[in-house]
């Protein structure tokens, strides 16, 4: 059996450890009929590579929820793998935030949450992450700031600032004006990077804080809830990953590996694997019990849970991923060219009207 995950220790380390234990012949987290051999794809591929195309090669895939809409014909809904009572039990595992809901589309459950994440604030030790958007510019006066605008993340920051209502003119213009103000105060080399690049730069001491990017428990940094507009909850866009099953691969084997796939999915979302194995090897589990635990070895989970709980679920219609990429490039290029916020918003609305 072959699986595909993303090329970061948070994405592959827990999966590789389970495979290693399977090959050792004494896996304390439960036996499966056969191990999954996991391949990896870059973060850029994870964020944009069509899931349906990958399903031609892999049995089980770790995916991001926005790509679901274009891939439903290539996937096996969880209702075909689990009895209603089993699926109800999985839903009752209390995943962090709306992680479980983000993989539900057209009345069916297409994935099980594996990892939970949202955009949060991050800072080097000794620098307090900003709590409100008005506070961010003031903090930048005494500390080196970077934004996170690489790949789809310029658009995702814009959506977070708009509270998900990114087509509202008043919210959109205010968000773009703030992004332009903050970009002028930010490191020009680091700000065009994706979250991993920005976090690496922060860890290396190149910048002191980033007000909004996807949190990674593996970095030796201080994380806090996403900044909020005064009187509003923290605005953020849900991330994380889920496990999907390829219909083509399952049908090609006439369902002979169905029991093996079920066993893997159940084990990966089980409480022992999520609460014990994931944290021990640098994973970032979806189980809410980890995010609320008093003793996890880090305050990352407790300090960012409110943001994960409030995070917005992105659209999942066919073509959304490409539109997300175009929208992000439009915002990033417009900000770098210092285009007026009103003109930039007009161009963004036109992009969405003609999708």
C-alpha positions in Angstrom: 0.0 0.0 0.0 1.2 3.5 -0.9 0.4 6.8 0.8 1.3 10.4 0.1 1.9 13.1 2.7 3.7 16.4 2.7 7.4 17.0 3.0 7.8 18.5 6.5 8.5 16.5 9.7 5.1 17.5 11.0 3.6 15.8 8.0 5.7 12.7 7.7 7.3 11.9 11.0 4.3 10.3 12.8 3.4 8.3 9.6 7.0 7.1 9.2 7.2 6.1 12.8 4.1 4.0 12.6 5.5 2.3 9.5 8.8 1.7 11.2 6.9 0.0 14.1 4.9 -2.1 11.7 8.0 -3.4 10.1 9.6 -4.1 13.5 6.7 -6.5 14.1 5.6 -5.2 17.4 3.6 -2.0 17.1 2.2 -0.9 20.5 -0.5 1.1 18.7 -2.1 -1.9 17.1 -1.4 -4.2 14.2 -2.6 -3.7 10.6 -2.8 -6.2 7.8 0.1 -4.5 5.9 2.2 -1.3 6.4 1.7 1.8 4.2 4.9 3.1 2.6 4.6 6.9 2.6 5.9 9.2 -0.1 6.2 13.0 0.3 5.4 16.0 -1.8 6.5 19.6 -1.2 4.3 22.0 0.7 3.6 23.8 -2.6 2.3 20.6 -4.1 0.2 19.8 -1.0 -1.4 23.2 -1.3 -2.1 23.1 -5.1 -1.6 19.7 -6.7 -5.0 18.2 -7.9 -6.0 15.4 -5.5 -7.7 13.5 -8.3 -4.5 13.2 -10.2 -2.6 11.9 -7.1 -5.4 9.3 -6.5 -4.2 7.5 -9.7 -1.1 6.5 -7.8 -1.8 6.4 -4.1 -4.2 4.5 -1.9 -4.3 6.9 1.0 -3.5 10.7 0.8 -3.0 13.4 3.4 -4.8 16.5 1.9 -6.0 20.0 2.6 -9.8 20.5 2.6 -10.0 23.2 -0.1 -9.1 20.7 -2.8 -12.0 18.4 -2.1 -14.6 19.8 -4.5 -12.6 18.9 -7.6 -11.8 15.4 -6.4 -15.0 13.8 -5.1 -15.3 11.4 -8.1 -11.8 10.1 -7.2 -12.5 9.5 -3.5 -14.2 7.0 -1.4 -16.6 8.6 1.1 -16.1 7.5 4.7 -19.7 6.2 4.6 -18.5 3.4 2.3 -15.7 2.4 4.7 -17.5 2.7 8.0 -20.9 1.7 9.4 -23.1 4.7 10.6 -22.4 3.9 14.2 -18.6 3.7 13.5 -18.7 7.0 11.7 -20.7 8.6 14.5 -18.1 7.4 16.9 -15.3 9.0 14.9 -17.2 12.3 14.7 -17.6 12.1 18.4 -13.8 12.0 19.0 -13.9 15.8 19.3 -11.4 17.1 16.8 -10.1 20.6 17.3 -12.2 23.4 15.9 -14.2 22.6 12.8 -11.6 20.1 11.5 -14.1 17.3 11.0 -16.7 19.6 9.4 -14.2 20.9 6.9 -14.1 17.5 5.2 -17.9 17.2 4.9 -19.3 18.1 1.5 -22.5 17.3 -0.4 -23.9 15.4 2.7 -21.0 13.0 2.9 -17.8 12.8 5.0 -14.8 12.6 2.6 -11.9 12.6 5.1 -10.9 12.1 8.7 -8.9 14.9 10.4 -5.3 14.0 11.0 -3.7 17.3 11.9 -5.2 20.7 13.0 -3.9 24.2 12.4 -4.9 27.8 11.8 -3.2 31.1 11.2 -1.8 32.4 14.5 0.7 35.0 15.7 4.4 33.9 16.1 7.4 35.6 17.8 10.9 34.8 18.9 11.3 34.1 22.6 11.2 37.4 24.6 8.9 39.1 22.1 5.2 39.0 22.9 2.9 38.1 20.0 0.5 40.9 19.2 -3.1 40.5 20.3 -4.9 43.1 18.2 -4.3 44.5 14.7 -3.9 48.1 15.9 -1.1 46.7 18.1 0.9 45.2 15.3 2.3 48.4 13.7 3.3 49.6 17.2 5.2 46.4 17.9 6.9 46.7 14.5 8.5 50.0 15.7 10.6 48.1 18.2 10.9 44.6 16.6 11.7 43.2 13.2 8.4 42.0 11.5 7.7 39.8 8.5 4.4 39.0 6.8 3.7 35.6 5.2 2.6 36.2 1.6 4.1 33.3 -0.3 1.9 30.9 -2.4 -1.7 31.2 -1.4 -0.9 33.0 1.9 -1.4 36.6 0.7 -5.0 35.7 -0.1 -5.4 33.7 3.1 -4.2 36.6 5.2 -6.7 38.9 3.4 -9.5 36.4 4.1 -8.5 36.2 7.8 -8.6 40.0 8.1 -12.0 40.0 6.5 -13.3 37.3 8.8 -14.0 35.2 5.7 -16.3 37.8 4.1 -13.6 38.7 1.6 -16.1 40.1 -1.0 -17.4 42.7 1.3 -16.2 46.1 0.0 -15.7 47.8 3.4 -14.0 44.8 5.0 -11.9 44.1 1.9 -10.6 47.7 1.6 -9.8 47.9 5.3 -7.9 44.6 5.1 -5.8 45.6 2.0 -5.0 49.0 3.5 -3.7 47.4 6.7 -1.7 44.8 4.7 -0.1 47.6 2.7 0.8 49.5 5.9 2.3 46.4 7.5 4.2 45.3 4.4 5.9 48.7 4.4 7.2 47.9 7.9 8.2 44.3 7.1 11.3 42.5 6.0 11.2 42.5 2.2 13.2 39.3 1.9 11.2 37.2 4.3 7.6 38.4 3.7 7.2 36.8 0.2 7.9 33.3 1.8 5.5 30.6 2.8 4.9 29.7 6.5 7.9 27.3 6.7 10.2 29.8 5.2 9.1 32.6 7.5 9.3 30.3 10.6 12.8 29.2 9.5 13.9 32.8 9.2 12.5 33.6 12.6 14.3 30.6 14.2 17.5 31.8 12.5 17.1 35.3 14.1 16.4 37.1 10.8 13.1 38.6 12.0 11.4 38.8 15.4 7.7 38.2 14.8 5.0 37.5 12.2 1.4 38.6 13.1 -0.3 35.9 11.0 0.8 32.6 9.6 0.0 28.9 10.1 1.3 27.7 13.4 3.8 24.8 13.7 4.3 23.3 17.1 7.8 22.0 16.1 9.4 25.5 16.1 11.1 26.9 19.2 9.1 30.1 19.0 6.3 31.7 21.0 2.8 31.4 19.5 -0.4 33.1 20.4 -3.9 33.6 19.1 -4.3 35.5 15.8 -4.6 39.3 16.2 -8.2 40.5 16.4 -9.9 43.7 15.4 -11.1 45.4 18.6 -14.2 43.8 20.0 -14.0 40.9 17.6 -12.7 37.3 18.0 -9.4 36.4 16.3 -9.7 36.1 12.6 -8.1 33.1 10.9 -8.5 30.5 8.1 -8.6 26.8 9.1 -5.7 24.7 7.9 -4.6 21.2 9.0 -4.9 18.0 7.1 -7.2 15.0 6.5 -6.9 11.4 5.3 -8.7 10.5 2.1 -8.9 7.2 0.2 -8.5 6.8 -3.5 -11.5 5.1 -5.2 -9.5 4.0 -8.2 -6.9 2.2 -6.1 -9.6 0.6 -3.9 -11.7 -0.5 -6.9 -8.6 -1.8 -8.8 -8.0 -4.2 -6.0 -11.7 -5.1 -5.9 -11.8 -3.9 -2.3 -9.2 -6.4 -1.1 -7.3 -3.7 0.8 -10.5 -2.2 2.3 -9.9 -3.8 5.7 -6.3 -2.6 5.7 -7.2 0.9 4.9 -9.9 1.0 7.5 -7.4 -0.3 10.1 -4.9 2.4 9.2 -7.5 5.2 9.3 -8.8 4.0 12.7 -5.3 3.8 14.1 -4.2 7.2 12.9 -7.1 9.0 14.5 -7.1 7.0 17.6 -6.5 8.7 21.0 -3.2 6.9 21.7 -1.7 7.7 18.3 -3.0 11.3 18.3 -2.2 12.1 22.0 1.0 10.0 22.5 2.8 9.2 19.2 2.1 12.5 17.3 3.5 14.8 20.0 6.5 12.5 20.6 7.8 12.8 17.0 6.8 16.4 16.2 3.3 15.9 14.8 0.5 18.4 15.4 -2.6 16.2 16.1 -6.2 17.0 15.3 -7.6 15.5 18.6 -9.0 18.3 20.7 -7.8 16.5 23.9 -4.2 17.4 23.0 -5.1 21.0 22.5 -6.7 21.3 25.9 -4.3 19.1 27.9 -2.5 20.6 30.8 0.7 18.7 30.2 1.8 18.5 26.6 5.3 19.9 27.0 4.4 23.1 25.2 1.9 26.0 25.6 1.4 26.1 21.8 -1.9 24.2 21.9 -3.6 26.1 24.7 -2.3 29.5 23.5 -3.8 29.1 20.0 -6.9 26.9 20.6 -9.3 29.9 20.6 -8.1 30.8 17.1 -8.4 27.2 15.8 -11.9 27.0 17.3 -13.0 30.2 15.5 -11.2 29.6 12.2 -13.1 30.0 8.9 -13.5 27.0 6.5 -12.5 27.9 2.9 -14.7 27.2 -0.1 -14.3 23.8 -1.6 -15.9 24.1 -5.1 -14.2 22.8 -8.2 -11.6 25.3 -9.3 -11.1 27.0 -6.0 -7.5 26.0 -5.6 -6.5 27.7 -8.9 -8.6 30.8 -8.0 -6.9 30.9 -4.6 -3.5 31.0 -6.3 -4.5 33.7 -8.8 -6.1 35.8 -6.0 -3.0 35.5 -3.9 -0.7 36.5 -6.7 -3.0 39.5 -7.5 -2.9 40.7 -3.9 0.8 40.1 -3.4 1.8 41.8 -6.7 -0.6 44.7 -6.1 0.8 45.3 -2.6 4.4 45.2 -3.8 3.5 47.6 -6.6 1.7 49.9 -4.0 -1.5 49.7 -5.9 -4.4 51.6 -4.2 -6.5 49.3 -2.1 -9.7 50.2 -3.9 -8.2 49.3 -7.3 -6.8 46.1 -6.0 -10.1 45.1 -4.4 -11.9 45.9 -7.7 -9.5 43.6 -9.6 -10.0 40.9 -7.0 -13.8 41.1 -7.2 -13.5 40.9 -11.0 -11.4 37.7 -10.7 -14.1 36.1 -8.6 -17.0 37.3 -10.8 -15.4 35.6 -13.8 -14.4 32.4 -12.1 
